[in-house]
Amino acid sequence: MNNSFGGGIRPPEHKHITADKPAVTIKAPEKVVIPLIQHIGEICTPLVKAGDRVLLGQKIGDVNGLGAPIHASVSGIVKAVEERPHQNGSDVLSVVIENDMLDMPQKKQGISDRARNLTADELIRIVREAGIVGMGGAAFPTDKKLISGLGAVDTVIANACECEPYVTCDDALLRSFPEQVTGGLGTVARILSPKRIVIAIEDNKPQAIDAIKLQAKNCKGIEVVVLNSRYPQGAEKQLIKAVTGREVPSGKLPKDAGCLVLNAATCAAIYKAVHNGEPVIDRMVSVTGDAIKAPANYIVRIGTSFQHLIECAGGVIDASLIIAGGPMMGVTVSDVNVSVMKGTNSVLCLKSTPEIPENPICIRCGRCVEACPVNLMPLMLNRAVLENSVRQMRTYNLMDCIGCGCCVYVCPGKIPLVQRFRRGKSVLKEKADSEA
């Protein structure tokens, strides 16, 4: 086993709540609200209007710049194309579809039988048209990542670490559908021709490890690497360090270290696109926490409201905090009418919120420096942001912060460092734009 990145923490995992439960498919709701921005990049232009009939899997939004197409997750009638609440806290343009409960499909174009004859460009085009993005939460368009890796990487890593507390959807994916992960990884290998193909998984998922090792025996060249459990093992730079010993330079990308990292669920989506002709219309979501009545890993349609998903999980018990994602890097949700999106890996319902001092003060204890997995100095960055010093924020490499929350976790004053660093990054981006 490996664990060769510096810093990090070992928070209580709370994965036992859903770790041993099989995946449960939830019936599609009577209405889906599908945001036209579910990725890093530009918002999609709607391709449908109110009154249009749509088919399951039909493209309903697309973008010319950075982004990924969006598809109907049910068949039915478009009731509206209007702004609706989004997980980012704002209202964004969304397509509202009334489900006819028929799941009338768009004609699929799976290419399983002729995959060997397709070029890398043709496979990347299929990935793009399926609307695949990073499904571990980052939501970066996968076709762009694959293009960046052409001729530049010798190692491909499928990230099945899932180091966030509570979240077990990738664990359930590997236990239930390991062939999808290895199949998608095989397609990526065809595109990039790497020398090494790895599935990286933490040692706290014994059933998933057994399932993926058994599946990998039938897949030439795929290696399963079991890592010690440590947060944030699943962050790209830390995972690359743990698996290969290489370090991604400051300000650079994984490809600059010869590596490309894809989430396990992203690999599964690639498999379904290439072999079944399926765009991204659903995903596995952990519905968990001490306030949920029937926690489990649910296969749910994109555009399903958190409210519907929570009801399917039996409802909540005195929930005071609902988070999209895990407790470390997730986003607090104030409106349960927001929708499940491509990057939604968890709906976390907790009974209580952590107590935060009214005026948290840094005592310069240095714990944040020890815990930072990217070797930053959070205490100095905190001062730089408070003083709005662009020079100091750059000097201490604020843009290298991955927002993992390790510094907040160990801070005795519970200073909201991640929130401050996000604000600082916005200042740096605005400054860079003005200097361009």
N, C-alpha and C positions, 0 to 999 in steps of 0.2 A: 504494500500500500504506500501511497505517496501523500505528502502534504508539504510542499516546498515553497509556498509563497509566504512572505512575511506578514505580520500583523494578523488581523482578523479576530473573531470572537467565537464563543460557543454558547449562544443563548439557548434557553429551554426550547426543545423542538416542537412539542405538542403535535407531532405527526401521528401519534397513536390513535387520534380521534378518527381518522379516515384511512390510515395506511393499509389496513387489511380488508377493506371493503371493495367489492367489485364495482366496476363502472356501471352506472345506471343511465339508461337513455330516457330523457324527458320528452314527452309528447310536445310537439310544437304548439305555441300559444295561439290564441285566436287572432292576435295582432302582433306584428313585429315592427320595431322602430329601428331602422338601420342607418347609423351615422355615415355620412359621406367622407369622413376623415377617421381612419382607423390605423394610421401609419405615420411614420415620420415623413414629412413632406407637405405637399399642397393638397387642399381639399379637392375631392373629385367633383366633376361636373355631372349633374344628374342626366341620365339617358332616358328617363321615363317621366311621365307627368300624371297628375291626378286623373283617375278614370281608366288608365291603361291596365290591361291584363298582363301579368308577368308569370313566367314559369320558374319552377325550382331550378336554381343555378344560373338563371339569366343575368347577364351583366346589366347593372342598373346605374353604375357610375364609373367614370374613368378620368384619368388625368394625363396631361401631356408631359409634365415635369416629373420631379421626384414624387413617387407615390405608387399605389397599386390599385387595380380595379376592384370594385365591390359588386357582389352578386346577391340576388334574391335568395333568402334562406327558406322561403316557402313559395308556393304558387298562390295566386289570388289577384285581388284588385288593389291598385295603388290608390289609397284614400287621400294622401297629401304628400307634398314635397315641401317641407317647412322646417323651421328651426325647432329643435327639441333639446332637452337637457343632455349634457355630455359628461363623461367621467372627469373631464378636465375642469369642470365647474362652470363652464359657459354654455350657451345654447349654440348648436351648430346645425347646419342644413342636414336634414335626414329624410329618408324615404319611409313612409308609413304604409305598410301592406296589410290588408285584411286577408287573413288566411282562409282559403276555401277548403282546407283540410284534405285536399286531394293529392298534394305533392306531385302535381303534373310536371315531369322533368323536361328541362332543356335537353336536346339531343347530346349525349355524351360522346366525346372523342378520345377515348383511351387509346394509347399507342403501345400497349404491352407487347403485342406480337411483333411489332416492327421497331422496337426501341433500339435494337442493335444497329440499325441503319441510320438513325437520326444523329445529326451533328450536335456539337455542344451548343451552337447558336439556336438550333431548333428546340432543344430541351429547355434552354433558358427562356425561350419564348413561351413555352407551355407553362413554366413556372410563373412567368409574368402574367399571363392571361388568366391564370387560376387565382390571382390576387394574393399570393403567398407573401407573408411578412414574418418577421421574427416573432414567434408565438410564445416566447418566454416573458414577454412584456415590453421589449424594446421596440418591436413593430417596425424595424427597418426593412424596406422592400428587399426580398430575398434575391430577386433577379439582379439587382444592382450589386449586392454582395458577391454573387457568383461571378458577375462580369469583372469585378475588381480582383478576383482571385485567379483569373485566367493567366497562366504563365508566371504567376507570382507566388504560389504556395506549394509546399511539398507535404503538408500535413493538414488533414481535415479532421475536426473533432466534433462529434455529436455530444452536446451538453445535456446530460441526464442527471446532473448533480442535484438540482432542486434544493438549494441550501436554505431557502427562506423557511422560517418556522411555519407550522400549520399546513403548508401547501404540499399536496401529494398527487396532483393531477398527472404529472409526468411519470411518477411511480406507477399509478394505475394504468397509464398508457403502455408502459413497458411490460407490465404483468399481463395485460389483456391483448395487446396488439404488437408484440415485439417485431413481427414480420414487416409491419408498416415502417418502423424506424429503420431497420436494416435495409429494407427495400428502397426507401428514400435516400439513405446514405449511399447505396450502390449507384443511384442515378447521379448524385453529386460527384462520386468518384469517376463516373463516365465523363462528366463535364470537365473536371479539373485534372484528372490523371495524377493524383498525389502519390507519393511514395509510401505514405503511412495514413491509415484510416482508423480512427479511434472512437469508441463509445466510452465516455467518461462518466462514472457514476459513484456517488458516495456510499460508504459501507453501511449506512443505516437503512438500506433498502434490500434486504436479503432475498426476498421473493423476486423482485425485479432483476436483481443480479443473476439469479439462477435462470430466469426466463430468457434474458438477453444473451447470456453465455451459451445456452442451449441453441438459441436461434443463430448466433454468430458462427457456430460450428458448421452451418450449412452455407456460410457466406465467405467466399475467398477474400482474404486480406483484411477482414475486419477484426480489430483487436479491442477487447474489453479491458479498461483500466479502472480498478477500484481505488478510490481515494478516501482518505480519512475525512470524516465529517467535520467541516469547519466553515463558518460563514465569513466572507462571501466566496466560497469555493467556485460557485458557478459564474462569477464575473469573468468576462473574456480574458482579461490580462492575467488574472490570478489562475484561471484554468490552464492557460497556455504555459505559465510558469510551472505549475504542478505536473503537467503531462509531459512537457518537452524540456523543461529547464531553461527555456528561452525567455527573455524579457522584452516586452514591447516598449520601445523608447518613448519618452515623454512626448506627447503631441502627435504620436504616430498611431497607426492602425494595426490590427493583428496580421494583415498581409505583409507588413513591414518586418514581421518576425517569421514570415513564411507559413503562416497558419490561417485557417478559416474555421470559425466556430459557428455551428448551427444548433439551435435548441432541438431536443428530441421531437417535440410536437411539430416543429417546422419540417423535419425530415419526414414525419408521417404524412404531412400535408403534401409534400412533394410526391410521395408514393401514390397517394390517392389521385393527384392530378395527372400523373403520367400513366398509371396503370388502370385507373377507373374513369378518367376524364372528369373528375370532380373538382370544382373550385372550392374555396374556403367558405362553407356555409354553416359549419358547426365546429365545436371544439369541446375538449374536456375541461371542466371547471371544478375545483374543489370548493364546496360550500361547507364551511367549517367554523369552528370557534365555540366558546363555552356558552353562547347564547342561542345556538341553533338547535332545533329539536331532533332533526334527523340528518346529521352530517354525513356526507358521502361525496364521491366523485361522480359528477353528472355530465353526460354528453348532451349538450344544449345547442340550440340553433342561435346563430348570430342574430342580434336584434331582440332577443328575449329580455324583458325587463328584469332587473334585480328583484323586484317585488314578486314577480311570477316564480322566479327561481327559488327564492326564499320560501314561498308558499309550498312549492313542491318538496322542499326539504322540511316540511312540517311547521314552518313559521319560527319566530324567535321568542326567547324568554328574556324580557327586560333588557333588550339590546340598547346600549347607549353609544355604540361605535360600530359603524359598518365601513369596511375598507375594501377597495378594489385592489386585489393583490395581497401580498403578505404584510406582516406588521413592520418590517424593516424598510421596505421600499415602496409599499403600496400607497394609494391615495385615498384619503377619507372621503366618503360619499355622503352628501347631505340630502340627496333626492334618490329614493329607491326606484324611481321611474327611469333611471339611466339604463342603458342597454349593455348586454354582453357584447364585447367586440372581439376581434381576432386576437388581441393581446391580453385578454382577460383570463388569467389562470386561476383566480380565486375570488370568492366573495366571503370575506371574513367578518363574522358577527361576534362582537365581544360585549360582555356585560358591563365592563367599567373601562374608563380611560385613565391613562397614567397621570399622576399628579405632577404638575409643573410649577416650580416656584414663580411668583409674580415678577421678580427681578433677578433672574439667574445671572450670577457673576462668575467669570472665569477666575479660578484660584491658581492657574498655571501648574496644575499637578502633573501634567504630561501624559495622563492616561490615554488621551485621544491620539497622541503621537505614536504610542506603543501599539494601539489598536488599528491604526490606519493601514489598510492592505496595499495602498499605492505610495506609501512612504512620504506622505504630505505632513505638514505641520498645521493641523486644524486650529490650534490656539492662535497662531499668527494670522491665519486666514480669517479667523473670526474678528480679530482686531482690524484687519485691512478692510473687511466689508463694513464694519461699524463706522470706520473713518472714511468710507467711500473712496479709498485710495486705489485707483486703477494700477498705479505702479507697483504697489505692494501685492495686490491680487495677482498680477502677472509674475512678480518675482517669486512668489510662493506657489506658482503653478495651479491656480484655482481650477482651470479648465480640465486638469487631470482628475479632479474629484469624480468618483463614480456614483456618488449619492447613496452609498450602501447603508449609512446610518450607524456604522460601528462606533464612530466618535460620540454620537448621542447616547448610545447604549451604555458606554462606560463613563460618561461625564457625570460626576457627583452632583453637579448643579442642574443637570438635564437642560443645558442650553440648547435651543433649537438650531443647531449648527447646520443641518441639512437645508432647512428653509432659508437660512441666511446665505448659504453658499449658492443656492438656486438664484436668489436675488442678485448676488454678486456676479454670477455668470451672465445674467441678463444685462447688467451694467457693462460687462466686458464685450458682449456681443454688440450692444448699441455703440460702444466706442469703436469697435472694429469696423462696423458699417459706416460710421461717420468718417473714418480715416481712409476708407477704400476709395 
